Amino acid sequence: MSQRTIVITGASDGIGAAAARALSRAGERVVVVGRSPEKTQAVAKGLDADYFLSDFADLSQVRELAAALRSNYPRIDVLANNAGGIMGKRQLTVDGYEKTFQVNHLAPFLLTTLLMAVLTASKASVINTSSAANGYGKLDLADLDSSRNYSTNRAYGTGKLANILFTSELHRRFGADGTNAEGTTPGITTAAFHPGVVATNFAADSTSPFRHAYKTILNRFLLTPEQGADTLVWLATSKPGEDWASGAYYARRVLAKANKQAYDAGLARELWDRSEQMVQAP
């Protein structure tokens, strides 16, 4: 089988870096995307891989990233939207949106839609890193910026719920069993997954109680980044339609139960339309 191109965001550390290493060892052409110049360059250098820098709290950087990827890679076989995190106190980004929602949902939504021509031509798989935290999320289309009753953990859970809704709607609009506006069958496959509770630095800069788990005795019970990356690597290397169903949510390589809102097809459609307006995506 010829070498495939796999783009992984949030690949400068944690499960993103672990997945990049595993996929590179498997012979794939991995493209590393991260926010930290030092960490991203170090991971890429260790893999002899290309890398790009992008801070998802700034949508202009996401647009620049998409343009660079389109220019450099006429084919992208897998896009792993892995970048994200839990934040602290409520903040607005330079784009005017609540930071948790933008970093976890709006930015990967924008990146994916800007790459759509390449992804559809490649019949790519789009893999979105969600979390079991989606269970305590609550998506309110009238308050996507959490201006009312903000909670760090609820905002994170809502962002991870949005990942699952985006996954299902991406499948509905561009999946192999549907047709696009041109009446053709694009054939993209999509999946969201829960990596498990992994010992990474993703909560280090937040004020969430989660951050304590990474600095205490509880750390010994957490998964390693390699263990957390297992489902991502499996989704990226196995056969959609045979090994896993497109548009679904997984944990430990099996279908997982999500927040009841995750199964609301109407909500998924409305979230897509609202997200499109927010990022002014094409």
Secondary structure, 3 states (H helix, E strand, C coil): CCCCEEEECCCCCHHHHHHHHHHHHCCCEEEEEECCHHHHHHHHHHHCCEEEECCCCCHHHHHHHHHHHHHHCCCCCEEEECCCCCCCCCCECCCCCEHHHHHHHHHHHHHHHHCHHHHHHHCCEEEEECCHHHHHCCCCCCCCCCCCCCCHHHHHHHHHHHHHHHHHHHHHHHECCCCCCCCCCCCEEEEEEECCCECCCCCCCCCCCHHHHCCCHHHHHCECHHHHCHHHHHHHHCCECCCECCCEEEECCEECCCCHHHHCHHHHHHHHHHHHHHHCCC
